[in-house]
Amino acid sequence: PVPSLLFLKNPCLKCYRDWQTWLVTNRAGTPALPSDLIDIDALVKAYYDLTPDMSVPEQRVVFGTSGHRGSSLNAAFNEQHILATTQAIVEYRALQGITGPLFIGADTHGLSRPAQESALEVLAANGVRTLKDSRDGFTPTPAVSHAILAYNNGGHADEADGIVVTPSHNPPQDGGFKYNPPHGGPADGSATNWIAARANELIEAGLVDVKRTNPEGLIEEYDFLENYVADLENVIDMKAIAESGVRIGADPLGGASVAYWAAIKERYNLNLTVVNPEVDPAWSFMTLDWDEKIRMDPSSPNAMASLISKRNDFDVLTGNDADADRHGIVTPDAGLMNPNHFLAVAIEYLFANRPGWRQDARIGKTLVSSSMINFVADGLGRVLWEVPVGFKWFVPGLVDGSVGFGGEESAGASFLRKDGTVWTTDKDGIILALLASEIIAVTGKTPSALYKELTVRFGDPAYARVDAAADREAKARLGKLSGDDITATELAGDPIIAKLSHAPGNGEAIGGVKVETEFAWFAARPSGTEDVYKIYAESFKGPEHLKLVQAEAKKIVDAALQA
């Protein structure tokens, strides 16, 4: 709070008033007020009542890295979208020869249950064998991935796939709908592009080719919770956690993992407290994020403020987002860990404590994740596999065991079972949260303490992501830039040693550029939802040098866009 520091240093009337204004206007990290809450009834009513205008790009079906998302209030996530998208998925799976069951799960967002009901009508009418939660509860993304893989590895003649109804950590007014093919992870671009295009065709044609029926009696059930929780001991050392008595505080943040944490505590006899078991689609109990919006982001210090305030009551506190594909780790000595810091610690620990993994298993990271992971990989003698943003890139390696761990800087990751076989091919915030407890139980140190040890060995990098304004045309140009379009030879005083437009791990386009020096790097990518581009940057020379990197990064990118 800079205004308060100014007042303390120079107690003038203006500084005092600036301080008061800041206290009143900046509510990030403070509890949500009634005026911050959405009207759930109005949200659901809009889902059924509003009709998308297909001439408006924002109202068409568009699959990003995690499915189609939007709000019914903006006619971006409405019944027509879901009916059409589900019909398109039915047709896509038929083209692919997928004849097995489809597992469907939904999170706690207000639009998730209506969207699931719409999808069930279409699936039933098309004769798709569909399995929903037998407890009529909420289903985390990793539980759906786990179910798909369990079926497909079970010796059946056919293959299963799935749908997860979730916008992940997005605000309460949003809905989300994503498709997971038989590999269990996020669908790739060839699948999502086909599905989105077909869905838009169906909407434009008035949904005449969309089949619907009452799904009652036509939908089967599956116990996602029991099958997932009972299998956890094969991916996490649950015995070590239980015997150590690690005091765990788990906060589902009002999301789909709420019943899972209670079940984990009971089955494995853990010293675990579900610190907030409340489910409220308006998320009235949340603290506001950086932009004073409600957002269930477990990597955000503002969204996690309530949990951070309890840091001294437990040995470790963990948070998950609405569909539990992300994680947040809070320790007494460091508060909320930067996601990159925990990923680095998790990687070093796992590759030293999983003898059942292949000796040539690689470490997977997105190229906008911290270079600390590069140093950890070198120290372990393991191959680093850098891919573009998007968890879908890790799927093949997790399936065949050639990638032991895949992680994103946005607090999403998954890893192999103890025996080196696949666990999930979608992000799993539950096992990452449990891993923090395993690390404490086995090493006697918090993950944050272990990260400090890494900084002693490799340096203490400063990392941040900022946004820069860009219109639709500029974002399109950025997405097509190549390394050759960058004419600069220096970055923040150091020679540039690499200009990348394709990921070194798999050669796929990164949808932007990455520039590297010996001590720093930046990457620029267009936002899929806002008129901005994102600048990720890191410096091993400290925070002040990072600011210089960020400033020069914007100039370098803007110059390339203008050229």
C-alpha positions in Angstrom: 0.0 0.0 0.0 2.2 2.9 -1.3 -0.2 5.7 -0.1 0.2 4.5 3.5 4.0 4.6 3.2 3.8 8.1 1.7 1.8 9.2 4.7 4.1 7.7 7.2 7.1 9.4 5.5 5.4 12.7 4.8 2.4 13.2 7.1 0.7 15.9 4.9 -3.0 16.3 4.5 -3.0 15.3 0.8 -1.1 12.1 1.6 -3.5 11.3 4.3 -6.5 11.8 2.0 -4.7 9.6 -0.7 -4.3 6.9 1.9 -8.0 7.1 2.9 -9.0 6.9 -0.8 -6.8 3.9 -1.4 -8.3 2.1 1.6 -11.8 2.8 0.4 -11.4 2.1 -3.3 -8.9 -0.8 -3.4 -10.8 -3.8 -2.2 -8.7 -6.5 -3.6 -8.3 -9.2 -1.0 -11.3 -8.1 1.1 -14.5 -10.0 1.5 -17.1 -9.7 -1.2 -20.0 -7.4 -0.5 -23.7 -8.1 -1.4 -23.2 -5.6 -4.3 -20.5 -7.9 -5.7 -22.7 -10.9 -6.0 -24.5 -12.0 -9.1 -28.2 -12.9 -9.3 -28.2 -16.6 -9.9 -31.9 -16.7 -10.8 -31.3 -14.0 -13.5 -28.2 -15.8 -14.7 -30.1 -19.1 -15.2 -33.1 -17.3 -16.7 -30.8 -15.7 -19.3 -29.3 -19.1 -20.1 -32.7 -20.2 -21.4 -34.2 -16.9 -22.6 -31.4 -15.2 -24.5 -30.6 -16.1 -28.1 -27.0 -15.6 -29.5 -26.5 -13.3 -32.4 -24.2 -15.3 -34.7 -23.0 -12.1 -36.4 -21.3 -11.1 -33.1 -18.0 -13.0 -32.8 -18.3 -13.0 -28.9 -21.6 -14.9 -29.1 -20.4 -17.7 -31.3 -19.0 -21.1 -30.0 -15.3 -20.7 -29.6 -13.1 -23.3 -28.0 -10.0 -21.8 -26.2 -7.4 -23.9 -24.4 -10.1 -25.1 -22.0 -13.3 -25.3 -24.0 -16.1 -22.9 -24.7 -16.6 -20.2 -22.0 -18.8 -17.2 -21.6 -21.7 -15.7 -19.6 -25.4 -16.2 -20.3 -25.9 -12.6 -19.5 -23.9 -11.7 -22.6 -25.5 -14.3 -24.8 -22.1 -16.1 -24.9 -23.1 -19.2 -23.0 -26.7 -20.1 -23.5 -28.9 -23.2 -24.1 -28.4 -23.0 -27.9 -24.6 -23.1 -27.5 -24.7 -26.2 -25.3 -27.3 -28.1 -27.3 -25.4 -27.4 -30.5 -22.0 -28.2 -29.1 -23.2 -31.4 -27.6 -24.7 -32.5 -30.9 -21.4 -31.6 -32.6 -19.5 -33.7 -30.1 -21.9 -36.6 -30.8 -21.2 -36.3 -34.5 -17.4 -35.9 -33.9 -17.2 -39.0 -31.8 -19.1 -40.9 -34.5 -16.7 -39.8 -37.1 -13.8 -40.9 -34.9 -15.4 -44.3 -34.3 -15.8 -43.7 -30.6 -18.6 -46.0 -29.5 -18.0 -46.4 -25.7 -19.5 -44.5 -22.8 -19.3 -40.8 -22.3 -18.5 -39.6 -18.8 -20.0 -36.2 -17.9 -19.3 -34.1 -14.8 -20.1 -30.5 -13.7 -18.6 -28.1 -11.2 -20.4 -25.7 -8.8 -20.9 -22.7 -11.2 -24.5 -21.5 -11.4 -24.6 -22.3 -15.2 -23.0 -25.8 -14.9 -26.1 -27.7 -13.8 -28.4 -26.2 -16.5 -25.8 -26.9 -19.1 -25.3 -30.4 -18.0 -29.1 -31.0 -18.2 -29.1 -29.6 -21.7 -26.2 -31.9 -22.7 -28.0 -35.0 -21.2 -31.0 -34.3 -23.4 -29.0 -34.4 -26.6 -26.8 -37.3 -25.5 -29.8 -39.4 -24.6 -31.7 -38.5 -27.9 -28.6 -39.6 -29.9 -28.4 -43.0 -28.1 -25.0 -42.2 -26.5 -24.3 -44.3 -23.4 -23.8 -41.6 -20.8 -22.6 -41.9 -17.2 -23.2 -39.1 -14.7 -22.3 -38.9 -11.0 -24.1 -41.5 -8.9 -24.2 -39.1 -5.9 -25.8 -36.3 -8.0 -22.9 -34.2 -6.8 -20.2 -32.1 -8.3 -17.3 -33.6 -10.3 -13.7 -32.3 -10.5 -12.1 -32.3 -13.9 -9.4 -34.8 -12.8 -12.1 -37.3 -11.7 -13.5 -37.2 -15.2 -10.1 -37.8 -16.8 -9.4 -40.6 -14.3 -12.7 -42.3 -15.2 -12.1 -42.1 -18.9 -8.6 -43.6 -18.5 -9.8 -46.3 -16.1 -12.4 -47.5 -18.6 -10.0 -47.4 -21.6 -7.3 -49.2 -19.7 -9.8 -51.8 -18.5 -9.7 -54.1 -21.5 -13.0 -53.0 -23.1 -13.5 -53.4 -26.8 -14.7 -49.8 -27.2 -13.3 -46.5 -26.0 -14.8 -43.9 -23.6 -14.6 -40.1 -23.7 -16.0 -37.3 -21.6 -17.5 -33.8 -21.1 -16.7 -31.5 -18.2 -19.0 -28.6 -17.6 -16.8 -25.9 -16.0 -15.3 -22.5 -16.7 -12.5 -23.5 -14.2 -11.6 -20.5 -12.0 -13.6 -18.0 -14.0 -16.0 -15.6 -12.2 -19.5 -16.9 -11.0 -21.3 -15.4 -14.0 -19.4 -17.6 -16.5 -20.1 -21.1 -17.8 -17.8 -23.5 -19.5 -18.0 -26.7 -21.6 -15.1 -28.8 -22.7 -14.6 -32.1 -24.4 -12.0 -34.8 -23.4 -11.5 -37.5 -26.0 -10.4 -41.1 -25.2 -6.9 -40.1 -24.1 -8.6 -38.3 -21.2 -7.1 -34.9 -21.6 -8.1 -31.7 -23.3 -9.0 -32.1 -26.9 -6.5 -30.8 -29.5 -7.1 -28.1 -32.0 -8.2 -30.4 -34.8 -11.1 -31.7 -32.6 -12.2 -28.4 -31.0 -12.1 -26.5 -34.3 -14.3 -29.1 -35.9 -16.7 -29.2 -33.0 -16.9 -25.4 -32.8 -17.5 -25.0 -36.5 -20.2 -27.6 -36.5 -21.9 -26.2 -33.4 -22.1 -22.7 -35.1 -23.5 -24.3 -38.2 -26.2 -26.0 -36.1 -27.1 -22.7 -34.3 -27.3 -20.8 -37.6 -29.6 -23.4 -39.0 -32.0 -23.0 -36.1 -30.9 -26.2 -34.3 -33.1 -28.3 -36.7 -30.5 -31.1 -36.7 -30.1 -31.2 -32.9 -31.8 -34.2 -31.3 -33.4 -33.8 -27.9 -35.4 -36.0 -25.5 -36.2 -36.3 -21.9 -33.1 -38.1 -20.5 -35.0 -39.7 -17.5 -34.2 -43.4 -17.4 -31.7 -43.2 -20.2 -28.6 -42.0 -18.3 -26.4 -44.4 -16.3 -24.5 -43.6 -13.1 -20.8 -43.8 -12.1 -19.3 -43.1 -8.6 -16.6 -40.7 -9.6 -15.7 -39.9 -6.0 -15.2 -43.5 -4.8 -13.2 -44.6 -7.8 -10.9 -41.5 -7.7 -10.4 -41.3 -3.9 -9.8 -45.1 -3.6 -7.0 -44.9 -6.2 -5.1 -42.0 -4.7 -2.8 -44.3 -2.8 -1.3 -45.3 -6.1 -0.1 -41.8 -7.0 0.5 -40.2 -3.6 2.2 -41.7 -0.5 -0.9 -41.5 1.6 0.6 -43.7 4.3 3.5 -41.3 4.9 1.1 -38.4 5.2 -1.1 -40.2 7.7 1.7 -41.5 9.9 3.4 -38.1 10.0 0.3 -36.4 11.3 0.8 -33.4 9.1 -1.8 -30.8 9.9 -3.6 -30.1 6.6 -6.1 -27.4 5.9 -7.9 -27.9 2.6 -10.1 -25.2 1.1 -12.2 -26.3 -2.0 -13.0 -22.6 -2.5 -16.6 -23.6 -3.0 -15.7 -25.9 -5.8 -16.3 -29.5 -7.0 -13.6 -31.0 -4.7 -15.6 -30.2 -1.5 -16.9 -33.8 -0.9 -13.6 -35.3 -2.2 -11.6 -33.7 0.6 -13.9 -35.0 3.3 -13.7 -38.5 1.7 -9.9 -38.3 1.5 -9.7 -37.4 5.2 -12.0 -40.4 6.2 -10.5 -43.0 3.9 -6.8 -42.3 4.7 -7.2 -41.1 8.3 -5.5 -37.8 7.7 -5.1 -34.9 10.1 -7.1 -32.8 7.7 -9.6 -30.1 8.1 -11.9 -28.9 5.3 -11.6 -25.2 6.3 -14.6 -24.1 4.3 -17.1 -26.7 3.1 -19.6 -24.1 1.9 -20.9 -24.3 -1.7 -22.6 -21.1 -3.0 -22.8 -20.4 -6.8 -22.5 -16.7 -6.1 -19.3 -17.3 -4.0 -20.4 -14.8 -1.4 -17.7 -16.1 1.0 -14.8 -15.2 -1.4 -12.3 -12.4 -1.1 -12.0 -10.2 -4.2 -9.3 -10.7 -6.7 -6.8 -8.1 -8.0 -9.5 -6.4 -10.2 -12.1 -6.5 -7.4 -13.9 -9.4 -9.1 -14.8 -12.7 -7.6 -12.5 -15.3 -9.1 -11.7 -18.7 -7.6 -8.0 -18.6 -8.5 -5.9 -20.6 -5.9 -2.7 -18.9 -7.2 -4.0 -15.4 -6.4 -2.9 -13.9 -3.1 -6.1 -11.8 -3.1 -8.5 -14.7 -3.9 -6.7 -16.8 -1.3 -6.6 -14.0 1.4 -8.9 -15.9 3.8 -6.8 -19.0 3.6 -3.5 -17.1 4.0 -4.8 -15.6 7.2 -4.9 -19.1 8.6 -1.3 -20.0 7.7 -0.1 -20.4 11.2 -3.0 -22.8 12.2 -1.7 -25.7 9.9 1.5 -27.2 8.6 0.2 -26.7 5.1 -3.0 -25.1 3.6 -4.2 -25.9 0.1 -6.8 -24.4 -2.2 -8.4 -25.6 -5.4 -10.4 -23.8 -8.0 -14.0 -24.6 -9.0 -13.2 -27.8 -11.0 -10.1 -28.7 -8.9 -7.7 -28.7 -11.8 -5.5 -26.0 -10.2 -3.8 -25.8 -6.8 -2.6 -23.3 -4.3 -0.1 -24.0 -1.6 0.1 -21.9 1.6 2.9 -22.5 4.2 3.5 -20.9 7.6 6.9 -19.6 6.6 6.0 -18.2 3.2 2.3 -17.7 2.9 1.0 -18.4 -0.6 3.7 -20.0 -2.8 4.3 -18.7 -6.3 3.1 -21.5 -8.6 6.4 -21.7 -10.4 8.2 -22.2 -7.0 6.0 -25.1 -6.1 6.4 -26.7 -9.5 10.2 -26.6 -9.2 10.1 -28.2 -5.8 7.5 -30.8 -6.8 9.6 -31.8 -9.8 12.8 -32.2 -7.8 11.0 -34.2 -5.1 9.1 -36.5 -7.4 12.0 -37.4 -9.7 14.1 -38.3 -6.6 11.3 -40.3 -4.9 9.5 -42.2 -7.7 11.8 -45.2 -8.5 9.1 -46.8 -10.5 9.3 -44.1 -13.2 11.2 -44.6 -16.3 14.8 -43.5 -16.2 14.3 -41.5 -19.3 11.1 -39.9 -18.2 11.1 -36.2 -19.2 10.1 -33.1 -17.3 7.3 -31.3 -19.1 6.9 -27.5 -18.7 5.2 -24.8 -20.7 7.8 -22.4 -22.1 6.3 -19.5 -20.0 7.1 -21.3 -16.8 10.1 -20.4 -14.7 13.6 -21.2 -15.8 14.2 -22.5 -12.3 12.7 -25.7 -13.6 15.4 -25.8 -16.3 18.1 -25.7 -13.6 16.3 -28.4 -11.6 16.1 -30.6 -14.7 19.8 -30.2 -15.3 20.6 -31.0 -11.7 18.5 -34.2 -12.0 20.1 -35.2 -15.3 16.7 -35.3 -16.9 15.5 -34.1 -20.3 13.4 -30.9 -20.2 10.5 -30.9 -22.6 9.2 -27.4 -23.3 5.9 -27.0 -25.0 3.5 -24.2 -25.8 0.8 -23.0 -23.4 -1.9 -25.6 -23.0 -2.0 -28.8 -21.0 -3.0 -30.8 -24.1 0.6 -30.9 -25.2 1.6 -33.1 -22.2 -1.1 -35.7 -22.9 0.9 -38.2 -25.2 3.9 -38.2 -22.8 1.7 -38.8 -19.7 -0.1 -41.6 -21.5 3.0 -43.6 -22.4 5.1 -42.7 -19.4 7.7 -40.8 -21.3 6.8 -37.6 -19.4 6.8 -38.0 -15.6 5.5 -34.6 -14.8 3.7 -31.9 -16.8 3.1 -28.4 -15.4 1.9 -25.0 -16.3 2.9 -21.7 -14.7 -0.8 -21.1 -14.0 -0.8 -23.7 -11.1 -2.0 -26.6 -13.2 -0.1 -29.9 -13.3 -0.3 -33.7 -13.2 2.1 -36.6 -12.9 2.4 -40.3 -13.2 1.4 -43.0 -10.7 4.1 -44.5 -8.5 4.6 -47.4 -11.0 5.2 -44.9 -13.9 1.8 -45.4 -15.6 -0.7 -42.7 -16.4 -2.8 -41.1 -13.6 -4.7 -38.3 -15.3 -4.1 -36.5 -18.6 -5.8 -33.4 -17.4 -4.6 -31.1 -14.7 -5.2 -32.4 -11.1 -5.1 -29.8 -8.3 -6.0 -32.4 -5.7 -2.9 -34.6 -6.1 -0.7 -31.5 -6.3 -2.2 -30.3 -3.0 -1.7 -33.7 -1.5 1.9 -33.8 -2.8 2.7 -30.7 -0.6 1.8 -32.8 2.4 3.8 -35.8 1.2 6.8 -33.6 0.8 6.5 -32.3 4.4 5.9 -35.8 5.7 8.9 -37.3 3.9 11.5 -34.5 4.1 10.4 -32.7 7.3 10.5 -29.4 5.4 7.9 -27.2 3.8 7.9 -26.8 0.0 8.7 -23.1 0.5 11.8 -24.0 2.6 12.9 -26.4 -0.1 12.5 -23.7 -2.7 14.8 -21.4 -0.7 17.4 -24.1 -0.9 16.9 -24.2 -4.7 17.6 -20.4 -4.8 20.8 -20.9 -2.9 22.0 -23.4 -5.5 20.6 -21.7 -8.7 19.8 -18.1 -7.9 16.6 -16.3 -7.0 14.7 -15.3 -10.1 12.0 -12.6 -10.2 9.0 -13.6 -12.3 5.8 -11.7 -13.4 3.2 -11.4 -16.0 1.7 -8.1 -17.2 -0.8 -7.2 -19.9 -0.3 -4.7 -22.7 -3.1 -3.2 -24.9 -3.7 -4.7 -28.3 -6.7 -4.7 -30.6 -8.0 -7.8 -32.5 -5.7 -7.2 -35.5 -2.6 -6.7 -33.4 -3.3 -9.9 -31.5 -3.7 -11.8 -34.7 -0.4 -10.4 -36.0 1.3 -11.3 -32.7 0.0 -14.9 -32.9 1.7 -15.2 -36.3 5.1 -13.6 -35.5 8.3 -15.5 -36.0 11.6 -15.2 -34.2 13.0 -13.6 -37.4 10.5 -10.7 -36.9 12.4 -9.6 -33.8 15.2 -7.2 -34.8 16.5 -6.4 -31.4 19.9 -7.8 -30.5 19.9 -7.0 -26.7 17.4 -7.2 -23.9 17.9 -5.2 -20.7 21.7 -4.9 -21.3 22.4 -8.5 -22.3 22.8 -10.1 -25.7 19.8 -12.0 -27.0 20.7 -15.7 -27.5 17.4 -17.1 -28.7 14.3 -15.8 -30.5 11.6 -18.5 -30.6 8.2 -18.8 -32.2 8.1 -22.6 -31.9 8.5 -24.6 -28.7 11.8 -26.4 -28.5 10.2 -29.5 -27.0 7.7 -30.4 -29.7 8.3 -27.8 -32.4 4.7 -26.5 -32.2 3.9 -22.9 -32.7 3.7 -21.0 -29.4 1.2 -18.4 -30.8 3.6 -15.5 -30.1 7.3 -15.1 -29.4 9.9 -15.8 -26.7 13.2 -14.0 -26.4 16.0 -15.2 -24.2 19.3 -14.0 -22.8 21.7 -15.7 -20.4 20.0 -14.1 -17.4 16.5 -13.3 -18.4 13.7 -14.0 -20.9 10.3 -12.8 -21.9 7.4 -14.3 -23.9 4.5 -12.4 -25.5 1.2 -14.1 -26.4 -2.2 -12.7 -27.3 -5.1 -13.0 -24.8 -8.0 -15.2 -26.0 -10.6 -13.2 -24.1 -9.4 -9.6 -23.8 -8.0 -6.9 -26.0 -4.5 -7.3 -24.5 -1.4 -9.4 -25.0 0.4 -11.0 -22.1 4.0 -10.5 -21.4 5.6 -13.2 -19.2 9.1 -12.3 -18.0 11.7 -13.6 -15.6 15.1 -12.3 -14.5 17.8 -14.0 -12.4 19.2 -10.5 -11.8 16.3 -9.5 -9.5 13.1 -7.4 -9.5 14.6 -4.2 -10.8 16.1 -5.9 -13.8 12.8 -7.6 -14.4 11.1 -4.3 -14.7 13.6 -3.3 -17.3 13.0 -6.6 -19.2 9.3 -6.0 -19.1 9.6 -2.4 -20.4 11.9 -3.4 -23.2 9.8 -6.4 -24.1 6.8 -4.2 -24.8 9.0 -2.0 -27.0 10.4 -5.0 -28.9 7.0 -6.6 -29.5 5.3 -3.3 -30.5 8.1 -2.6 -33.0 7.7 -6.1 -34.5 3.9 -5.6 -34.7 4.2 -2.2 -36.4 6.7 -3.6 -38.9 
